[in-house]
Amino acid sequence: MESIKNYFIAFWKGLWSLLVGMKVTGKEFVTPKVTEKYPENRATLKIADRFRATLTLKYDADGNHKCVACGICQMNCPNHTIQIVSKKVTDEAGNTKRVLDDYIYDLGSCVFCQLCVTSCPHGALEFSNDFEQAVFTRSKLVKHLNRKPESSN
């Protein structure tokens, strides 16, 4: 008699569990869909302001960047995504200063932690919202950021 009682208890628990699952499924079945119709809605697609897509240098109106090649962003990058190549230039007064020669950014190994942006003392870096970064080879993910935006790789 005890085994029949256990059978019915287990049966009703299983049926109750099934009904709870069906309630969740039914609720999701009638909620509005949130799927984006990308790329058809590319013109109207709103990307969140906090989205981090790719690292860029900030340029002024004359096309000059703020980077002074101090190397702090390169030191703070956990994946060594950033490589700064600089050269020393001597001005007319005989003072030498470091000038950015090449700013190499490997988008394929970036973890988008934003340590480079927050640690830059000159505010020369920012993350853009341009999320379309699909390429056929990994070598095309290596960007040279000190080039003007029109001619960037």
Backbone as CSV, one residue per row, in Angstrom:
resi,resn,N_x,N_y,N_z,CA_x,CA_y,CA_z,C_x,C_y,C_z
1,MET,0.814,-1.187,0.000,0.000,0.000,0.000,0.867,1.264,0.000
2,GLU,1.996,1.187,0.683,2.908,2.343,0.771,3.488,2.689,-0.600
3,SER,3.783,1.653,-1.416,4.358,1.900,-2.737,3.349,2.582,-3.661
4,ILE,2.081,2.271,-3.534,1.053,2.933,-4.349,0.937,4.392,-3.939
5,LYS,1.006,4.647,-2.644,0.952,6.027,-2.147,2.138,6.826,-2.667
6,ASN,3.343,6.244,-2.633,4.543,6.915,-3.160,4.430,7.148,-4.659
7,TYR,3.804,6.181,-5.369,3.621,6.328,-6.810,2.762,7.546,-7.113
8,PHE,1.647,7.698,-6.433,0.759,8.824,-6.697,1.371,10.159,-6.265
9,ILE,2.127,10.147,-5.185,2.821,11.376,-4.758,3.832,11.798,-5.819
10,ALA,4.608,10.836,-6.306,5.586,11.140,-7.347,4.893,11.580,-8.636
11,PHE,3.752,10.951,-8.968,3.002,11.325,-10.162,2.524,12.773,-10.076
12,TRP,1.944,13.180,-8.941,1.420,14.543,-8.801,2.555,15.567,-8.744
13,LYS,3.694,15.216,-8.150,4.846,16.123,-8.150,5.368,16.323,-9.574
14,GLY,5.440,15.242,-10.321,5.882,15.343,-11.711,4.919,16.155,-12.553
15,LEU,3.612,15.928,-12.362,2.608,16.699,-13.101,2.677,18.174,-12.722
16,TRP,2.878,18.470,-11.447,2.996,19.853,-10.997,4.235,20.520,-11.616
17,SER,5.339,19.809,-11.654,6.559,20.325,-12.259,6.352,20.592,-13.746
18,LEU,5.664,19.705,-14.429,5.368,19.889,-15.843,4.502,21.132,-16.064
19,LEU,3.510,21.328,-15.225,2.635,22.491,-15.366,3.378,23.799,-15.103
20,VAL,4.286,23.804,-14.126,5.083,25.003,-13.862,5.958,25.321,-15.076
21,GLY,6.572,24.302,-15.657,7.381,24.506,-16.860,6.546,24.998,-18.030
22,MET,5.364,24.449,-18.199,4.480,24.884,-19.281,4.009,26.328,-19.062
23,LYS,3.869,26.736,-17.790,3.496,28.124,-17.499,4.604,29.066,-17.974
24,VAL,5.855,28.736,-17.699,6.984,29.558,-18.142,7.040,29.591,-19.668
25,THR,6.879,28.438,-20.290,6.910,28.367,-21.755,5.762,29.169,-22.357
26,GLY,4.582,29.046,-21.792,3.427,29.789,-22.304,3.597,31.290,-22.161
27,LYS,4.190,31.713,-21.047,4.429,33.146,-20.850,5.404,33.682,-21.893
28,GLU,6.469,32.935,-22.181,7.437,33.361,-23.196,6.843,33.309,-24.600
29,PHE,5.866,32.452,-24.794,5.244,32.319,-26.107,4.438,33.556,-26.476
30,VAL,3.870,34.236,-25.499,3.016,35.386,-25.795,3.709,36.730,-25.577
31,THR,4.949,36.756,-25.078,5.641,38.038,-24.904,6.123,38.553,-26.257
32,PRO,6.238,39.884,-26.411,6.705,40.431,-27.687,8.145,40.036,-27.964
33,LYS,8.449,39.862,-29.210,9.784,39.429,-29.615,10.745,40.612,-29.602
34,VAL,12.003,40.352,-29.287,13.016,41.402,-29.246,14.114,41.171,-30.282
35,THR,13.896,40.262,-31.189,14.897,39.949,-32.194,15.050,41.122,-33.158
36,GLU,16.302,41.506,-33.418,16.586,42.574,-34.374,16.664,41.975,-35.771
37,LYS,16.179,42.706,-36.734,16.251,42.251,-38.124,17.475,42.871,-38.771
38,TYR,18.617,42.455,-38.282,19.871,42.972,-38.797,20.296,42.148,-39.993
39,PRO,20.779,42.685,-41.047,21.197,44.048,-41.361,20.132,44.907,-42.015
40,GLU,18.904,44.439,-42.118,17.863,45.236,-42.762,17.597,46.541,-42.014
41,ASN,17.727,46.534,-40.691,17.443,47.734,-39.901,18.714,48.490,-39.536
42,ARG,19.758,48.368,-40.318,21.047,48.994,-40.023,20.922,50.511,-39.865
43,ALA,20.061,51.149,-40.647,19.930,52.608,-40.597,19.263,53.079,-39.309
44,THR,18.386,52.291,-38.743,17.646,52.713,-37.549,18.105,52.021,-36.277
45,LEU,19.105,51.169,-36.366,19.570,50.409,-35.211,20.225,51.335,-34.188
46,LYS,19.782,51.257,-32.941,20.320,52.085,-31.867,21.238,51.221,-31.013
47,ILE,22.523,51.581,-31.001,23.505,50.879,-30.188,23.630,51.624,-28.860
48,ALA,23.746,50.906,-27.789,23.869,51.527,-26.470,25.135,52.378,-26.398
49,ASP,25.048,53.497,-25.685,26.186,54.404,-25.567,27.362,53.759,-24.846
50,ARG,27.097,52.815,-23.960,28.158,52.161,-23.193,28.825,51.031,-23.963
51,PHE,28.340,50.706,-25.154,28.895,49.601,-25.933,30.312,49.939,-26.375
52,ARG,31.231,49.013,-26.186,32.630,49.209,-26.566,32.926,48.335,-27.777
53,ALA,33.200,48.974,-28.904,33.419,48.200,-30.124,34.883,48.173,-30.525
54,THR,35.490,49.311,-30.724,36.884,49.353,-31.139,37.542,50.603,-30.575
55,LEU,38.812,50.495,-30.291,39.568,51.600,-29.715,39.927,52.598,-30.809
56,THR,39.779,53.890,-30.516,40.134,54.938,-31.469,40.876,56.048,-30.747
57,LEU,41.682,56.763,-31.487,42.332,57.966,-30.964,41.407,59.154,-31.191
58,LYS,41.408,60.085,-30.266,40.611,61.294,-30.436,41.395,62.287,-31.292
59,TYR,40.725,62.842,-32.283,41.337,63.816,-33.181,40.686,65.175,-32.982
60,ASP,41.482,66.244,-33.169,40.913,67.590,-33.111,40.439,67.985,-34.511
61,ALA,40.025,69.235,-34.661,39.492,69.703,-35.943,40.559,69.723,-37.032
62,ASP,41.821,69.871,-36.656,42.904,69.912,-37.640,43.392,68.522,-38.043
63,GLY,42.868,67.472,-37.435,43.284,66.117,-37.759,44.457,65.624,-36.944
64,ASN,44.777,66.296,-35.847,45.882,65.883,-34.976,45.327,65.128,-33.778
65,HIS,46.049,64.106,-33.340,45.619,63.349,-32.171,46.328,63.874,-30.932
66,LYS,45.776,63.497,-29.755,46.313,63.971,-28.479,47.403,63.070,-27.912
67,CYS,47.658,61.929,-28.519,48.590,60.954,-27.968,50.019,61.504,-27.986
68,VAL,50.696,61.396,-26.835,52.079,61.851,-26.719,53.045,60.671,-26.590
69,ALA,52.567,59.460,-26.822,53.371,58.239,-26.795,54.019,57.996,-25.444
70,CYS,53.272,58.242,-24.362,53.820,58.006,-23.028,53.903,56.518,-22.700
71,GLY,53.054,55.688,-23.302,53.116,54.244,-23.111,52.331,53.713,-21.934
72,ILE,51.576,54.550,-21.243,50.813,54.091,-20.077,49.718,53.117,-20.499
73,CYS,49.068,53.385,-21.626,48.021,52.475,-22.099,48.610,51.113,-22.459
74,GLN,49.790,51.106,-23.027,50.459,49.861,-23.385,50.818,49.068,-22.132
75,MET,51.280,49.743,-21.090,51.640,49.059,-19.841,50.409,48.508,-19.122
76,ASN,49.270,49.195,-19.202,48.075,48.774,-18.478,47.248,47.735,-19.212
77,CYS,47.522,47.495,-20.463,46.736,46.529,-21.240,47.047,45.109,-20.770
78,PRO,46.044,44.361,-20.293,46.312,43.020,-19.762,46.687,42.000,-20.832
79,ASN,46.280,42.201,-22.072,46.563,41.232,-23.142,47.658,41.689,-24.087
80,HIS,48.306,42.783,-23.781,49.330,43.362,-24.657,48.772,43.602,-26.057
81,THR,47.569,44.151,-26.086,46.876,44.448,-27.329,47.457,45.682,-28.000
82,ILE,48.016,46.584,-27.222,48.514,47.859,-27.723,50.031,47.830,-27.793
83,GLN,50.561,48.308,-28.911,51.999,48.485,-29.069,52.228,49.910,-29.562
84,ILE,53.058,50.640,-28.852,53.368,52.013,-29.235,54.794,52.064,-29.757
85,VAL,54.931,52.579,-30.959,56.246,52.800,-31.557,56.435,54.300,-31.602
86,SER,57.486,54.768,-30.920,57.727,56.203,-30.858,59.140,56.521,-31.315
87,LYS,59.352,57.783,-31.586,60.693,58.238,-31.945,60.955,59.547,-31.208
88,LYS,62.221,59.850,-31.012,62.587,61.083,-30.335,62.910,62.136,-31.391
89,VAL,62.356,63.313,-31.172,62.538,64.418,-32.106,63.150,65.579,-31.345
90,THR,64.107,66.234,-31.955,64.748,67.402,-31.353,64.216,68.653,-32.050
91,ASP,63.760,69.614,-31.243,63.251,70.857,-31.837,64.387,71.872,-31.991
92,GLU,64.047,73.097,-32.426,65.059,74.128,-32.677,65.803,74.543,-31.416
93,ALA,65.117,74.453,-30.277,65.729,74.857,-29.017,66.653,73.777,-28.451
94,GLY,66.710,72.625,-29.092,67.570,71.547,-28.615,66.878,70.602,-27.653
95,ASN,65.591,70.795,-27.409,64.840,69.909,-26.519,64.402,68.668,-27.291
96,THR,64.532,67.533,-26.653,64.061,66.292,-27.278,62.752,65.878,-26.630
97,LYS,61.854,65.397,-27.470,60.589,64.887,-26.955,60.197,63.661,-27.765
98,ARG,59.406,62.831,-27.157,58.947,61.610,-27.786,57.712,61.931,-28.624
99,VAL,57.684,61.389,-29.840,56.570,61.604,-30.757,56.063,60.242,-31.217
100,LEU,54.742,60.116,-31.298,54.134,58.856,-31.720,54.453,58.590,-33.187
101,ASP,55.035,57.422,-33.450,55.337,57.022,-34.824,54.284,56.047,-35.336
102,ASP,53.890,55.068,-34.509,52.866,54.107,-34.902,52.147,53.607,-33.653
103,TYR,50.820,53.604,-33.686,49.989,53.110,-32.592,49.278,51.873,-33.123
104,ILE,49.742,50.705,-32.696,49.226,49.436,-33.211,48.256,48.850,-32.189
105,TYR,47.049,48.568,-32.646,45.987,48.037,-31.790,45.455,46.751,-32.419
106,ASP,45.527,45.647,-31.671,45.050,44.353,-32.155,43.651,44.107,-31.604
107,LEU,42.661,44.348,-32.431,41.272,44.191,-32.026,40.934,42.739,-31.701
108,GLY,41.621,41.803,-32.325,41.341,40.384,-32.106,41.691,39.888,-30.723
109,SER,42.609,40.539,-30.031,42.970,40.087,-28.688,42.489,41.038,-27.601
110,CYS,41.787,42.089,-27.961,41.278,43.056,-26.974,40.117,42.448,-26.192
111,VAL,40.113,42.668,-24.867,39.019,42.188,-24.024,38.078,43.320,-23.629
112,PHE,38.282,44.513,-24.189,37.411,45.674,-24.004,37.238,46.045,-22.537
113,CYS,38.310,45.960,-21.790,38.266,46.255,-20.357,38.306,47.761,-20.086
114,GLN,38.750,48.531,-21.028,38.815,49.991,-20.991,39.884,50.511,-20.025
115,LEU,40.832,49.678,-19.658,41.927,50.143,-18.807,42.797,51.158,-19.537
116,CYS,42.946,51.000,-20.842,43.750,51.952,-21.614,43.101,53.325,-21.640
117,VAL,41.795,53.372,-21.778,41.077,54.648,-21.857,41.100,55.364,-20.511
118,THR,40.855,54.628,-19.441,40.793,55.266,-18.126,42.163,55.680,-17.610
119,SER,43.209,55.001,-18.053,44.542,55.335,-17.552,45.258,56.393,-18.386
120,CYS,44.721,56.765,-19.536,45.391,57.749,-20.396,45.318,59.133,-19.744
121,PRO,46.468,59.735,-19.389,46.436,61.038,-18.702,46.072,62.199,-19.626
122,HIS,46.115,61.977,-20.931,45.827,63.059,-21.878,44.450,62.935,-22.510
123,GLY,43.702,61.900,-22.180,42.366,61.715,-22.747,42.409,61.498,-24.249
124,ALA,43.398,60.765,-24.716,43.595,60.598,-26.156,42.859,59.397,-26.728
125,LEU,42.296,58.546,-25.888,41.665,57.318,-26.359,40.193,57.278,-26.017
126,GLU,39.438,56.553,-26.827,38.034,56.289,-26.543,37.615,55.045,-27.313
127,PHE,36.522,54.432,-26.875,35.957,53.312,-27.602,34.820,53.822,-28.465
128,SER,34.782,53.393,-29.716,33.716,53.807,-30.615,32.565,52.818,-30.536
129,ASN,31.465,53.171,-31.171,30.280,52.325,-31.207,30.189,51.497,-32.480
130,ASP,31.176,51.570,-33.346,31.149,50.861,-34.622,31.375,49.379,-34.379
131,PHE,30.290,48.617,-34.323,30.402,47.215,-33.935,30.651,46.284,-35.115
132,GLU,30.571,46.743,-36.334,30.769,45.872,-37.499,32.266,45.717,-37.765
133,GLN,32.845,44.665,-37.254,34.278,44.432,-37.372,34.589,43.073,-37.993
134,ALA,33.666,42.515,-38.752,33.884,41.195,-39.344,34.894,41.278,-40.481
135,VAL,35.885,40.413,-40.438,36.912,40.328,-41.482,37.173,38.853,-41.762
136,PHE,37.864,38.585,-42.857,38.146,37.210,-43.232,39.468,36.700,-42.674
137,THR,40.393,37.590,-42.354,41.669,37.167,-41.789,41.955,37.957,-40.520
138,ARG,42.629,37.318,-39.585,42.933,37.967,-38.303,43.902,39.119,-38.470
139,SER,44.704,39.090,-39.519,45.671,40.179,-39.719,44.972,41.505,-39.996
140,LYS,43.746,41.459,-40.485,43.006,42.702,-40.745,42.432,43.307,-39.466
141,LEU,42.505,42.570,-38.355,42.055,43.108,-37.071,43.119,43.966,-36.407
142,VAL,44.313,43.978,-36.945,45.381,44.817,-36.410,45.241,46.196,-37.046
143,LYS,44.985,47.204,-36.210,44.723,48.571,-36.682,45.906,49.465,-36.331
144,HIS,46.151,50.433,-37.185,47.152,51.468,-36.943,46.383,52.754,-36.667
145,LEU,46.246,53.088,-35.393,45.326,54.150,-35.000,45.849,55.550,-35.241
146,ASN,47.137,55.744,-35.398,47.630,57.107,-35.553,47.444,57.631,-36.972
147,ARG,46.907,56.825,-37.870,46.558,57.301,-39.193,45.261,58.073,-39.096
148,LYS,45.063,59.015,-39.988,43.798,59.764,-39.963,42.631,58.822,-40.223
149,PRO,41.456,59.111,-39.681,40.326,58.189,-39.808,39.942,57.871,-41.260
150,GLU,40.195,58.765,-42.192,39.842,58.481,-43.579,40.715,57.372,-44.160
151,SER,41.986,57.313,-43.723,42.905,56.344,-44.317,43.269,55.224,-43.364
152,SER,42.473,54.993,-42.346,42.814,53.965,-41.361,42.609,52.587,-41.971
153,ASN,43.384,51.607,-41.447,43.308,50.230,-41.992,42.076,49.530,-41.544
